Amino acid sequence: MGSRVGRDSIEAMRRAAARRAGARRTKWKPAATRPTAGWAALTDAEQRVAN
């Protein structure tokens, strides 16, 4: 447990330093994952060209 306390405090210091530097946490969810292969992986523009 002691190592977690140290790790948490290091992480808190890192976040505080990032805030002082102007970085902010995002408030939106990450983008949905897209397929990496096949027709479903193509963007709308790529699908128009392919058809």
C-alpha positions in Angstrom: 0.0 0.0 0.0 2.9 2.4 0.7 4.0 2.3 -2.9 0.5 3.3 -4.1 0.4 6.3 -1.7 3.8 7.4 -3.2 2.6 6.8 -6.7 -0.7 8.7 -6.2 1.2 11.7 -4.7 3.7 11.7 -7.7 0.7 11.6 -10.1 -0.9 14.5 -8.2 2.3 16.6 -8.4 2.5 15.8 -12.2 -1.1 17.0 -12.7 -0.5 20.1 -10.7 2.6 20.9 -12.7 0.7 20.4 -16.0 -2.1 22.7 -14.8 0.5 25.4 -13.9 1.9 25.0 -17.4 -1.6 25.6 -18.9 -2.6 22.0 -19.6 -6.2 21.1 -18.9 -7.9 17.7 -18.7 -10.4 17.0 -21.5 -14.1 16.9 -20.6 -15.2 14.9 -23.6 -15.2 11.2 -24.1 -12.6 9.6 -26.5 -13.8 9.0 -30.0 -15.5 5.7 -30.8 -13.1 3.2 -32.2 -13.3 2.5 -35.9 -12.6 -0.7 -37.7 -9.1 -1.0 -39.0 -9.8 -3.2 -42.1 -12.5 -3.7 -44.6 -15.1 -1.4 -46.1 -16.2 -0.3 -42.7 -12.7 1.2 -42.1 -13.0 3.6 -45.0 -14.0 7.2 -44.4 -17.0 8.6 -46.3 -14.7 10.3 -48.8 -12.7 7.1 -49.4 -16.0 5.2 -49.9 -17.1 7.7 -52.6 -13.8 7.3 -54.4 -13.9 3.5 -54.2 -17.5 3.3 -55.5 
